[in-house]
Amino acid sequence: MLNNYLKVYWLGNLVFLLNIILLLFLLSYQFMHFAKFPIREIKVVGQYQHLDADQVGMISDRFVKGNFFSLDLYSAKEAFTKLPWIRKVSLKRVWPDRLEVFVEEHQVIGRWGAIALVNENGEIFHGASDEDLPLFFGPEGTETYIALEYKKMQSILDKKQLKIAQVSLSPRYTWDIRTTNNMKIILSKDNIEESLSRFMAQYDNILASVKRIGSADLRYPNGFAIKKSTEPNQKIDSGERPLI
């Protein structure tokens, strides 16, 4: 008799507890999906040049749905990530009515042929740019390698105020570098920085002798082969691909 009473007592308590949990769930659901607590402000945080108010407004209208609690951050983040110049993005709710969008844009350093742009990490992305950027050519999968080597080579050439216009890497990993004054530099896959630094150390002496350098083949272990240019220095046409 006592056991039956205890069973009924505990069963009643359990049913009561379940009802309380269900009630709390329904109340919280209604609270979170009620038409109050709208997102009234979207604040973009970070250094950016290519993200504009129209793009933010478009994403806000299409993907920032719901209120402060029910907003689907994943969908909004995906929408921002698909914008042309956006590399990384993160979103954060700020009470009571603000959405903060932290953006990192691609920092462009060159063009991958005529189809895309390359950022400083060697990642290809698609976007419009009217900057005078160097052209990169190479086998598929070498984008990162080329971008990193380009930055090293340009750093060395900066000492003589030379700028790279084109970088081409052959399937055999021979480098063809064209500067903006139409000088051709050929490098092997080995000792790239050492060979280029050695050439730059003698650059002024060579230039004093030949006046205009047409090409410099730096693939020799202890020197280089120089060809004099017979053409006036002209800026290279970045629309043409150099051949190796």
GROMACS elastic network, one bead per residue, 0.5 to 0.9 nm:
[ bonds ]
;  ai    aj funct       b0    kb
    1     4     6  0.52271   500
    1     5     6  0.63600   500
    1     6     6  0.87931   500
    2     5     6  0.50483   500
    2     6     6  0.62418   500
    2     7     6  0.86538   500
    3     6     6  0.51070   500
    3     7     6  0.61956   500
    3     8     6  0.86765   500
    4     7     6  0.50842   500
    4     8     6  0.62474   500
    4     9     6  0.85315   500
    5     8     6  0.51812   500
    5     9     6  0.60556   500
    5    10     6  0.86681   500
    6    10     6  0.60867   500
    6    11     6  0.83317   500
    7    10     6  0.53112   500
    7    11     6  0.59342   500
    7    12     6  0.84228   500
    8    11     6  0.50365   500
    8    12     6  0.59819   500
    8    13     6  0.85616   500
    9    12     6  0.52066   500
    9    13     6  0.63123   500
    9    14     6  0.86912   500
   10    14     6  0.60768   500
   10    15     6  0.85987   500
   11    14     6  0.50157   500
   11    15     6  0.61858   500
   11    16     6  0.85327   500
   12    15     6  0.51600   500
   12    16     6  0.61197   500
   12    17     6  0.85661   500
   13    16     6  0.50137   500
   13    17     6  0.60704   500
   13    18     6  0.85744   500
   14    17     6  0.50518   500
   14    18     6  0.61322   500
   14    19     6  0.85624   500
   15    18     6  0.51072   500
   15    19     6  0.61680   500
   15    20     6  0.86578   500
   16    19     6  0.51133   500
   16    20     6  0.62781   500
   16    21     6  0.87436   500
   17    20     6  0.50621   500
   17    21     6  0.62470   500
   17    22     6  0.86152   500
   18    21     6  0.50577   500
   18    22     6  0.61022   500
   18    23     6  0.84824   500
   19    22     6  0.50478   500
   19    23     6  0.60055   500
   19    24     6  0.85291   500
   20    23     6  0.50348   500
   20    24     6  0.61166   500
   20    25     6  0.85474   500
   21    24     6  0.51278   500
   21    25     6  0.61340   500
   21    26     6  0.86494   500
   22    25     6  0.50362   500
   22    26     6  0.61798   500
   22    27     6  0.85564   500
   23    26     6  0.51464   500
   23    27     6  0.60899   500
   23    28     6  0.85285   500
   24    27     6  0.50770   500
   24    28     6  0.60282   500
   24    29     6  0.84419   500
   25    28     6  0.51765   500
   25    29     6  0.60275   500
   25    30     6  0.85604   500
   26    29     6  0.50406   500
   26    30     6  0.61163   500
   26    31     6  0.84555   500
   27    30     6  0.51513   500
   27    31     6  0.60204   500
   27    32     6  0.86087   500
   28    32     6  0.60602   500
   28    33     6  0.85081   500
   29    32     6  0.52498   500
   29    33     6  0.61176   500
   29    34     6  0.82537   500
   30    33     6  0.52295   500
   30    34     6  0.55806   500
   31    34     6  0.53205   500
   31    35     6  0.87622   500
   31    36     6  0.84216   500
   31    69     6  0.87548   500
   32    35     6  0.85609   500
   32    36     6  0.85151   500
   32    37     6  0.85656   500
   32    67     6  0.75347   500
   32    68     6  0.79399   500
   32    69     6  0.53588   500
   32    70     6  0.60236   500
   33    36     6  0.79992   500
   33    66     6  0.72594   500
   33    67     6  0.70154   500
   33    69     6  0.73966   500
   33    70     6  0.61705   500
   34    37     6  0.79491   500
   34    66     6  0.89045   500
   34    67     6  0.78566   500
   35    38     6  0.70989   500
   35    66     6  0.79469   500
   35    67     6  0.69673   500
   36    67     6  0.68403   500
   36    68     6  0.84831   500
   37    40     6  0.86835   500
   37    66     6  0.89617   500
   37    67     6  0.54209   500
   37    68     6  0.54989   500
   37    69     6  0.77631   500
   37    96     6  0.69850   500
   37    97     6  0.64168   500
   38    66     6  0.70760   500
   38    68     6  0.57354   500
   38    69     6  0.88366   500
   38    96     6  0.85329   500
   38    97     6  0.60821   500
   38    98     6  0.87300   500
   39    42     6  0.76428   500
   39    64     6  0.81015   500
   39    65     6  0.86628   500
   39    66     6  0.79789   500
   39    67     6  0.58095   500
   39    68     6  0.57532   500
   39    71     6  0.85760   500
   39    96     6  0.80815   500
   39    98     6  0.56409   500
   39    99     6  0.68234   500
   40    97     6  0.53813   500
   40    98     6  0.60903   500
   40    99     6  0.82135   500
   41    97     6  0.65052   500
   41    99     6  0.62534   500
   41   100     6  0.83395   500
   42    56     6  0.81238   500
   42    60     6  0.79499   500
   42    97     6  0.88743   500
   42    98     6  0.58651   500
   42   100     6  0.58598   500
   42   101     6  0.71852   500
   43    98     6  0.72483   500
   43    99     6  0.62193   500
   43   101     6  0.60438   500
   43   102     6  0.84974   500
   44    56     6  0.85385   500
   44    99     6  0.85371   500
   44   100     6  0.59158   500
   44   102     6  0.60105   500
   44   103     6  0.71003   500
   45    48     6  0.86129   500
   45   100     6  0.68547   500
   45   101     6  0.58320   500
   45   103     6  0.62822   500
   45   104     6  0.89659   500
   46   101     6  0.84767   500
   46   102     6  0.58725   500
   46   103     6  0.55000   500
   46   104     6  0.65254   500
   46   105     6  0.86689   500
   47   103     6  0.75185   500
   47   104     6  0.69907   500
   47   105     6  0.75377   500
   48    51     6  0.63051   500
   48    52     6  0.89717   500
   48    85     6  0.89577   500
   48    86     6  0.88795   500
   48   103     6  0.75334   500
   48   104     6  0.71472   500
   48   105     6  0.60541   500
   49    52     6  0.79299   500
   49    85     6  0.89420   500
   49   105     6  0.80289   500
   50    84     6  0.85912   500
   50    85     6  0.64891   500
   50    86     6  0.85530   500
   50   105     6  0.79581   500
   51    54     6  0.84801   500
   51    55     6  0.67499   500
   51    56     6  0.76425   500
   51    83     6  0.81962   500
   51    84     6  0.88793   500
   51    85     6  0.74393   500
   51    86     6  0.80029   500
   51   105     6  0.85460   500
   52    55     6  0.55745   500
   52    56     6  0.65679   500
   52    57     6  0.87715   500
   53    56     6  0.50770   500
   53    57     6  0.59863   500
   53    58     6  0.85456   500
   54    57     6  0.50036   500
   54    58     6  0.61030   500
   54    59     6  0.86898   500
   55    58     6  0.50972   500
   55    59     6  0.63220   500
   55    60     6  0.85316   500
   55    80     6  0.87120   500
   55    83     6  0.81678   500
   56    59     6  0.52772   500
   56    60     6  0.60605   500
   56    61     6  0.86779   500
   56    80     6  0.81304   500
   57    61     6  0.61527   500
   57    62     6  0.86284   500
   58    61     6  0.52802   500
   58    62     6  0.62502   500
   58    63     6  0.83220   500
   59    62     6  0.51894   500
   59    63     6  0.54325   500
   59    64     6  0.68400   500
   59    76     6  0.72177   500
   59    79     6  0.65758   500
   59    80     6  0.71902   500
   60    63     6  0.56160   500
   60    65     6  0.78735   500
   60    76     6  0.80633   500
   61    64     6  0.63037   500
   61    65     6  0.77812   500
   62    65     6  0.73773   500
   62    76     6  0.87296   500
   63    71     6  0.88948   500
   63    72     6  0.79634   500
   63    73     6  0.89090   500
   63    75     6  0.64539   500
   63    76     6  0.52885   500
   63    77     6  0.89630   500
   63    79     6  0.72426   500
   64    67     6  0.85801   500
   64    71     6  0.65248   500
   64    72     6  0.72139   500
   64    73     6  0.80168   500
   64    75     6  0.81923   500
   64    76     6  0.60838   500
   65    70     6  0.79214   500
   65    71     6  0.57062   500
   65    72     6  0.70140   500
   65    76     6  0.87596   500
   66    69     6  0.76151   500
   66    70     6  0.52926   500
   66    72     6  0.76383   500
   67    70     6  0.53256   500
   67    71     6  0.55635   500
   67    97     6  0.83068   500
   68    71     6  0.59155   500
   68    93     6  0.71387   500
   68    94     6  0.85794   500
   68    95     6  0.78486   500
   68    96     6  0.72649   500
   68    97     6  0.62604   500
   68    98     6  0.78914   500
   68    99     6  0.83438   500
   69    72     6  0.87656   500
   69    93     6  0.86771   500
   70    73     6  0.88568   500
   71    74     6  0.88944   500
   71    75     6  0.89954   500
   71    76     6  0.85352   500
   72    75     6  0.57109   500
   72    76     6  0.65420   500
   72    77     6  0.87646   500
   73    76     6  0.51581   500
   73    77     6  0.59670   500
   73    78     6  0.85656   500
   73    90     6  0.89881   500
   73    91     6  0.67277   500
   73    92     6  0.81221   500
   73    93     6  0.88400   500
   74    77     6  0.51097   500
   74    78     6  0.61717   500
   74    79     6  0.86687   500
   74    91     6  0.86492   500
   75    78     6  0.51281   500
   75    79     6  0.62658   500
   75    80     6  0.88347   500
   76    79     6  0.51364   500
   76    80     6  0.64314   500
   76    81     6  0.86845   500
   76    91     6  0.81353   500
   77    80     6  0.52428   500
   77    81     6  0.61223   500
   77    82     6  0.87742   500
   77    89     6  0.66273   500
   77    90     6  0.65441   500
   77    91     6  0.65802   500
   77   101     6  0.84483   500
   78    81     6  0.50304   500
   78    82     6  0.63573   500
   78    89     6  0.86338   500
   79    82     6  0.54155   500
   79    83     6  0.71038   500
   80    83     6  0.55780   500
   80    86     6  0.72269   500
   80    88     6  0.87791   500
   80    89     6  0.69674   500
   80   101     6  0.87724   500
   80   103     6  0.85940   500
   81    84     6  0.80989   500
   81    85     6  0.86569   500
   81    86     6  0.57481   500
   81    87     6  0.68351   500
   81    88     6  0.64970   500
   81    89     6  0.62307   500
   81   103     6  0.88458   500
   82    85     6  0.84680   500
   82    86     6  0.71345   500
   82    87     6  0.88506   500
   83    86     6  0.56488   500
   83    87     6  0.87424   500
   83   127     6  0.89249   500
   84    87     6  0.84560   500
   84   106     6  0.89912   500
   84   125     6  0.72937   500
   84   126     6  0.59058   500
   84   127     6  0.51718   500
   84   128     6  0.82613   500
   85   104     6  0.86405   500
   85   105     6  0.54881   500
   85   106     6  0.56444   500
   85   107     6  0.86704   500
   85   125     6  0.75899   500
   85   126     6  0.75187   500
   85   127     6  0.61924   500
   85   128     6  0.87656   500
   86    89     6  0.72409   500
   86   103     6  0.68366   500
   86   104     6  0.60909   500
   86   106     6  0.61300   500
   87   103     6  0.76329   500
   87   104     6  0.55860   500
   87   105     6  0.51021   500
   87   106     6  0.53573   500
   87   107     6  0.89432   500
   87   125     6  0.86987   500
   88   102     6  0.82166   500
   88   103     6  0.58937   500
   88   104     6  0.50900   500
   88   105     6  0.69823   500
   88   106     6  0.85339   500
   89   101     6  0.68868   500
   89   102     6  0.55019   500
   89   104     6  0.63067   500
   89   105     6  0.88151   500
   90   100     6  0.83419   500
   90   101     6  0.59318   500
   90   102     6  0.51858   500
   90   103     6  0.67561   500
   91    99     6  0.69680   500
   91   100     6  0.57204   500
   91   102     6  0.62284   500
   91   103     6  0.88420   500
   92    98     6  0.85215   500
   92    99     6  0.58597   500
   92   100     6  0.51737   500
   92   101     6  0.66210   500
   92   102     6  0.81673   500
   93    96     6  0.82789   500
   93    97     6  0.78180   500
   93    98     6  0.61041   500
   93   100     6  0.63190   500
   94    97     6  0.65690   500
   94    98     6  0.50403   500
   94    99     6  0.59538   500
   94   100     6  0.69727   500
   95    98     6  0.63136   500
   95    99     6  0.85969   500
  104   107     6  0.89385   500
  106   118     6  0.84074   500
  106   119     6  0.57017   500
  106   120     6  0.77708   500
  106   121     6  0.88978   500
  106   123     6  0.87569   500
  106   125     6  0.81032   500
  107   118     6  0.82439   500
  107   119     6  0.50899   500
  107   120     6  0.58402   500
  107   121     6  0.84409   500
  108   111     6  0.82147   500
  108   117     6  0.67220   500
  108   118     6  0.56871   500
  108   120     6  0.61166   500
  108   133     6  0.84861   500
  109   117     6  0.78445   500
  109   118     6  0.60215   500
  109   119     6  0.54208   500
  109   120     6  0.57492   500
  109   122     6  0.87406   500
  109   133     6  0.66589   500
  109   134     6  0.74255   500
  109   147     6  0.78978   500
  109   151     6  0.86897   500
  110   116     6  0.89330   500
  110   117     6  0.59290   500
  110   118     6  0.52158   500
  110   119     6  0.70071   500
  110   120     6  0.84790   500
  110   132     6  0.86422   500
  110   135     6  0.58068   500
  110   136     6  0.67288   500
  110   147     6  0.80850   500
  111   114     6  0.69076   500
  111   115     6  0.77295   500
  111   116     6  0.58917   500
  111   118     6  0.55992   500
  111   119     6  0.88006   500
  111   124     6  0.86727   500
  111   133     6  0.64152   500
  111   134     6  0.62179   500
  111   136     6  0.58617   500
  111   137     6  0.86892   500
  112   115     6  0.62221   500
  112   116     6  0.51441   500
  112   117     6  0.53978   500
  112   118     6  0.61274   500
  112   124     6  0.73442   500
  112   134     6  0.88553   500
  112   135     6  0.61304   500
  112   137     6  0.62840   500
  112   138     6  0.86162   500
  112   143     6  0.79434   500
  113   116     6  0.68319   500
  113   117     6  0.82647   500
  113   135     6  0.59793   500
  113   136     6  0.58176   500
  113   137     6  0.57836   500
  113   138     6  0.88056   500
  113   239     6  0.86879   500
  113   241     6  0.82640   500
  114   117     6  0.85009   500
  114   135     6  0.82691   500
  114   239     6  0.81278   500
  115   126     6  0.77419   500
  116   124     6  0.64272   500
  116   125     6  0.58948   500
  116   126     6  0.50245   500
  116   127     6  0.70654   500
  116   128     6  0.87212   500
  117   123     6  0.82725   500
  117   124     6  0.56548   500
  117   125     6  0.53910   500
  117   126     6  0.59048   500
  117   127     6  0.68333   500
  117   128     6  0.84015   500
  117   129     6  0.84728   500
  118   121     6  0.78780   500
  118   122     6  0.57565   500
  118   123     6  0.55122   500
  118   125     6  0.62586   500
  118   126     6  0.85740   500
  118   136     6  0.85118   500
  118   143     6  0.77700   500
  118   144     6  0.86782   500
  118   147     6  0.75355   500
  119   122     6  0.53644   500
  119   123     6  0.54384   500
  119   124     6  0.65907   500
  119   125     6  0.75639   500
  119   147     6  0.78762   500
  120   123     6  0.73743   500
  120   144     6  0.86659   500
  120   147     6  0.67110   500
  120   148     6  0.75930   500
  120   151     6  0.83188   500
  121   124     6  0.89336   500
  121   144     6  0.64816   500
  121   147     6  0.70364   500
  121   148     6  0.72770   500
  122   142     6  0.87022   500
  122   143     6  0.54740   500
  122   145     6  0.70508   500
  122   146     6  0.73240   500
  122   148     6  0.67681   500
  123   143     6  0.68370   500
  123   144     6  0.63223   500
  123   147     6  0.84977   500
  124   143     6  0.73532   500
  124   144     6  0.86521   500
  129   132     6  0.86014   500
  129   133     6  0.89046   500
  130   133     6  0.84397   500
  132   165     6  0.88553   500
  133   165     6  0.72709   500
  133   166     6  0.88614   500
  133   238     6  0.88534   500
  134   163     6  0.88023   500
  134   164     6  0.63399   500
  134   166     6  0.51886   500
  134   167     6  0.73571   500
  134   238     6  0.75073   500
  135   164     6  0.87534   500
  135   165     6  0.63330   500
  135   167     6  0.61409   500
  135   168     6  0.81133   500
  135   238     6  0.66382   500
  135   239     6  0.84637   500
  135   241     6  0.85560   500
  136   143     6  0.81714   500
  136   146     6  0.74488   500
  136   147     6  0.81102   500
  136   150     6  0.89839   500
  136   165     6  0.88872   500
  136   166     6  0.59792   500
  136   168     6  0.58789   500
  136   169     6  0.81881   500
  137   143     6  0.84252   500
  137   146     6  0.84319   500
  137   166     6  0.79793   500
  137   167     6  0.62607   500
  137   169     6  0.61741   500
  137   170     6  0.83068   500
  137   241     6  0.77768   500
  137   242     6  0.88512   500
  138   141     6  0.82860   500
  138   142     6  0.63241   500
  138   143     6  0.72955   500
  138   146     6  0.77278   500
  138   167     6  0.83603   500
  138   168     6  0.57713   500
  138   170     6  0.61087   500
  138   171     6  0.73433   500
  138   173     6  0.87608   500
  139   142     6  0.58424   500
  139   143     6  0.80948   500
  139   169     6  0.72007   500
  139   170     6  0.70029   500
  139   171     6  0.60696   500
  140   143     6  0.72507   500
  141   144     6  0.76060   500
  141   145     6  0.84318   500
  142   145     6  0.52207   500
  142   146     6  0.60257   500
  142   147     6  0.85496   500
  142   169     6  0.85192   500
  143   146     6  0.52784   500
  143   147     6  0.61616   500
  143   148     6  0.86840   500
  144   147     6  0.51649   500
  144   148     6  0.61776   500
  144   149     6  0.85674   500
  145   148     6  0.53452   500
  145   149     6  0.61562   500
  145   150     6  0.84417   500
  146   149     6  0.51819   500
  146   150     6  0.58605   500
  146   151     6  0.86558   500
  146   167     6  0.78628   500
  146   168     6  0.84519   500
  146   169     6  0.75959   500
  147   150     6  0.50449   500
  147   151     6  0.64055   500
  147   152     6  0.88795   500
  148   151     6  0.53640   500
  148   152     6  0.66052   500
  148   153     6  0.88609   500
  149   152     6  0.50950   500
  149   153     6  0.61142   500
  149   154     6  0.84871   500
  149   192     6  0.85176   500
  149   193     6  0.87895   500
  150   153     6  0.50942   500
  150   154     6  0.59351   500
  150   155     6  0.84282   500
  150   164     6  0.83844   500
  150   167     6  0.74093   500
  151   154     6  0.51896   500
  151   155     6  0.61293   500
  151   156     6  0.88049   500
  152   155     6  0.51976   500
  152   156     6  0.65893   500
  152   157     6  0.89106   500
  152   193     6  0.73041   500
  153   156     6  0.52053   500
  153   157     6  0.62817   500
  153   158     6  0.86145   500
  153   164     6  0.85532   500
  153   192     6  0.80806   500
  153   193     6  0.67345   500
  153   196     6  0.74110   500
  153   197     6  0.88638   500
  154   158     6  0.59456   500
  154   159     6  0.89839   500
  154   162     6  0.78970   500
  154   163     6  0.67578   500
  154   164     6  0.65834   500
  155   158     6  0.52114   500
  155   159     6  0.73341   500
  156   159     6  0.59329   500
  156   160     6  0.81101   500
  156   162     6  0.89502   500
  156   193     6  0.77796   500
  156   196     6  0.72778   500
  156   197     6  0.64380   500
  156   200     6  0.76352   500
  157   160     6  0.56591   500
  157   161     6  0.64577   500
  157   162     6  0.52079   500
  157   163     6  0.67684   500
  157   164     6  0.80924   500
  157   196     6  0.81708   500
  157   197     6  0.83022   500
  157   200     6  0.71822   500
  158   162     6  0.55676   500
  158   163     6  0.69306   500
  159   162     6  0.75358   500
  159   200     6  0.79653   500
  160   163     6  0.89432   500
  160   200     6  0.73828   500
  160   203     6  0.81488   500
  160   204     6  0.85908   500
  162   179     6  0.66490   500
  162   180     6  0.73641   500
  162   181     6  0.79861   500
  163   178     6  0.86340   500
  163   179     6  0.54414   500
  163   180     6  0.57227   500
  163   181     6  0.81289   500
  164   167     6  0.73625   500
  164   177     6  0.69711   500
  164   178     6  0.59226   500
  164   180     6  0.59422   500
  164   181     6  0.89330   500
  165   177     6  0.77459   500
  165   178     6  0.55479   500
  165   180     6  0.50962   500
  165   181     6  0.86310   500
  165   182     6  0.83449   500
  165   235     6  0.85686   500
  165   236     6  0.69567   500
  165   237     6  0.85580   500
  165   238     6  0.67628   500
  166   176     6  0.79625   500
  166   177     6  0.58357   500
  166   178     6  0.50290   500
  166   179     6  0.68524   500
  166   180     6  0.83101   500
  166   236     6  0.85010   500
  166   238     6  0.69173   500
  166   241     6  0.81453   500
  166   242     6  0.79031   500
  167   175     6  0.71791   500
  167   176     6  0.60005   500
  167   178     6  0.65750   500
  167   179     6  0.89837   500
  167   242     6  0.84706   500
  168   174     6  0.81643   500
  168   175     6  0.58198   500
  168   176     6  0.50814   500
  168   177     6  0.64475   500
  168   178     6  0.86018   500
  168   241     6  0.79985   500
  168   242     6  0.69287   500
  168   243     6  0.80763   500
  168   244     6  0.80806   500
  169   172     6  0.79080   500
  169   173     6  0.55668   500
  169   174     6  0.56733   500
  169   176     6  0.64721   500
  169   177     6  0.87607   500
  169   244     6  0.83501   500
  170   174     6  0.52581   500
  170   175     6  0.66304   500
  170   176     6  0.81062   500
  170   243     6  0.87025   500
  170   244     6  0.67663   500
  171   174     6  0.75296   500
  172   189     6  0.83675   500
  173   187     6  0.89268   500
  173   188     6  0.68679   500
  173   189     6  0.55070   500
  174   186     6  0.72787   500
  174   187     6  0.60006   500
  174   189     6  0.58659   500
  174   244     6  0.76464   500
  175   185     6  0.78499   500
  175   186     6  0.55343   500
  175   188     6  0.61145   500
  175   189     6  0.71802   500
  175   244     6  0.79926   500
  176   184     6  0.68530   500
  176   185     6  0.58814   500
  176   187     6  0.67098   500
  176   242     6  0.73221   500
  176   243     6  0.78636   500
  176   244     6  0.65832   500
  177   183     6  0.80558   500
  177   184     6  0.56664   500
  177   186     6  0.62912   500
  177   187     6  0.80351   500
  177   242     6  0.86258   500
  178   181     6  0.80881   500
  178   182     6  0.59643   500
  178   183     6  0.56084   500
  178   185     6  0.63687   500
  178   186     6  0.89316   500
  178   236     6  0.75514   500
  178   242     6  0.81335   500
  179   182     6  0.52487   500
  179   183     6  0.53011   500
  179   184     6  0.67000   500
  179   185     6  0.81360   500
  179   235     6  0.81060   500
  179   236     6  0.73542   500
  180   183     6  0.73842   500
  180   233     6  0.89400   500
  180   234     6  0.76633   500
  180   235     6  0.50030   500
  180   236     6  0.55944   500
  180   237     6  0.88024   500
  181   233     6  0.54550   500
  181   234     6  0.55428   500
  181   235     6  0.50185   500
  181   236     6  0.66294   500
  182   213     6  0.87842   500
  182   214     6  0.73350   500
  182   215     6  0.87568   500
  182   233     6  0.63820   500
  182   234     6  0.60471   500
  182   235     6  0.58119   500
  182   236     6  0.51806   500
  182   237     6  0.88152   500
  183   212     6  0.84771   500
  183   213     6  0.61744   500
  183   214     6  0.51733   500
  183   215     6  0.55765   500
  183   216     6  0.78178   500
  183   229     6  0.83309   500
  183   233     6  0.83636   500
  183   236     6  0.86860   500
  184   213     6  0.82141   500
  184   214     6  0.62659   500
  184   216     6  0.62079   500
  184   217     6  0.82304   500
  185   196     6  0.88066   500
  185   214     6  0.88115   500
  185   215     6  0.57229   500
  185   217     6  0.59529   500
  185   218     6  0.71377   500
  186   215     6  0.77328   500
  186   216     6  0.62570   500
  186   218     6  0.57436   500
  186   219     6  0.68648   500
  186   244     6  0.87787   500
  187   190     6  0.80325   500
  187   191     6  0.86377   500
  187   192     6  0.64943   500
  187   195     6  0.77036   500
  187   196     6  0.80455   500
  187   216     6  0.88444   500
  187   217     6  0.66221   500
  187   218     6  0.52690   500
  187   219     6  0.52706   500
  187   220     6  0.89024   500
  188   191     6  0.75640   500
  188   192     6  0.68338   500
  188   218     6  0.74462   500
  188   219     6  0.52815   500
  188   220     6  0.86943   500
  189   192     6  0.65205   500
  189   219     6  0.87818   500
  190   193     6  0.87412   500
  190   194     6  0.89884   500
  190   195     6  0.87431   500
  190   219     6  0.85488   500
  191   194     6  0.52692   500
  191   195     6  0.59666   500
  191   196     6  0.84780   500
  191   221     6  0.89473   500
  192   195     6  0.53776   500
  192   196     6  0.61659   500
  192   197     6  0.85344   500
  192   218     6  0.87666   500
  192   219     6  0.89691   500
  193   196     6  0.51721   500
  193   197     6  0.59231   500
  193   198     6  0.84475   500
  194   197     6  0.51938   500
  194   198     6  0.61343   500
  194   199     6  0.86784   500
  195   198     6  0.51722   500
  195   199     6  0.63233   500
  195   200     6  0.87500   500
  195   218     6  0.61455   500
  195   219     6  0.77052   500
  195   220     6  0.84779   500
  195   221     6  0.81055   500
  195   222     6  0.85632   500
  195   223     6  0.81621   500
  195   224     6  0.85915   500
  196   199     6  0.50886   500
  196   200     6  0.62017   500
  196   201     6  0.86449   500
  196   218     6  0.72442   500
  197   200     6  0.50359   500
  197   201     6  0.61604   500
  197   202     6  0.88624   500
  198   201     6  0.51590   500
  198   202     6  0.67602   500
  198   203     6  0.86847   500
  198   223     6  0.81166   500
  199   202     6  0.53544   500
  199   203     6  0.59034   500
  199   216     6  0.84606   500
  199   218     6  0.75598   500
  199   223     6  0.80928   500
  199   224     6  0.75649   500
  200   204     6  0.77998   500
  201   204     6  0.76346   500
  201   205     6  0.86126   500
  202   205     6  0.54296   500
  202   206     6  0.61791   500
  202   207     6  0.85947   500
  203   206     6  0.51892   500
  203   207     6  0.60188   500
  203   208     6  0.85655   500
  204   207     6  0.50417   500
  204   208     6  0.60986   500
  204   209     6  0.86756   500
  205   208     6  0.51714   500
  205   209     6  0.64662   500
  205   210     6  0.89334   500
  206   209     6  0.51522   500
  206   210     6  0.62028   500
  206   211     6  0.78042   500
  206   212     6  0.88878   500
  206   213     6  0.80479   500
  206   226     6  0.84512   500
  207   210     6  0.53446   500
  207   212     6  0.62196   500
  207   213     6  0.67343   500
  208   211     6  0.55365   500
  208   212     6  0.85751   500
  209   212     6  0.86365   500
  210   213     6  0.65626   500
  210   227     6  0.85106   500
  210   228     6  0.59279   500
  210   229     6  0.81694   500
  211   228     6  0.77517   500
  211   229     6  0.82947   500
  212   227     6  0.88925   500
  212   228     6  0.59137   500
  212   229     6  0.53274   500
  212   230     6  0.75883   500
  212   231     6  0.83318   500
  212   232     6  0.80090   500
  212   233     6  0.75398   500
  213   216     6  0.73394   500
  213   226     6  0.70520   500
  213   227     6  0.61894   500
  213   229     6  0.51890   500
  213   230     6  0.87420   500
  214   226     6  0.75535   500
  214   227     6  0.53655   500
  214   230     6  0.75441   500
  214   231     6  0.81859   500
  215   225     6  0.81022   500
  215   226     6  0.58561   500
  215   227     6  0.51584   500
  215   228     6  0.69975   500
  215   229     6  0.74559   500
  216   224     6  0.66261   500
  216   225     6  0.56656   500
  216   227     6  0.64713   500
  217   220     6  0.75136   500
  217   223     6  0.89032   500
  217   224     6  0.54627   500
  217   225     6  0.50252   500
  217   226     6  0.64953   500
  217   227     6  0.85559   500
  218   221     6  0.80430   500
  218   222     6  0.89290   500
  218   223     6  0.68192   500
  218   225     6  0.67552   500
  218   226     6  0.87954   500
  219   222     6  0.88508   500
  219   223     6  0.80307   500
  219   224     6  0.67859   500
  219   225     6  0.85607   500
  220   223     6  0.54274   500
  220   224     6  0.56165   500
  220   225     6  0.79493   500
  221   224     6  0.81372   500
  229   232     6  0.76530   500
  229   233     6  0.83713   500
  231   234     6  0.81352   500
  233   236     6  0.89649   500
  234   237     6  0.88166   500
  235   238     6  0.87210   500
  236   239     6  0.86935   500
  236   240     6  0.85871   500
  237   240     6  0.60254   500
  237   241     6  0.88750   500
  238   241     6  0.74193   500
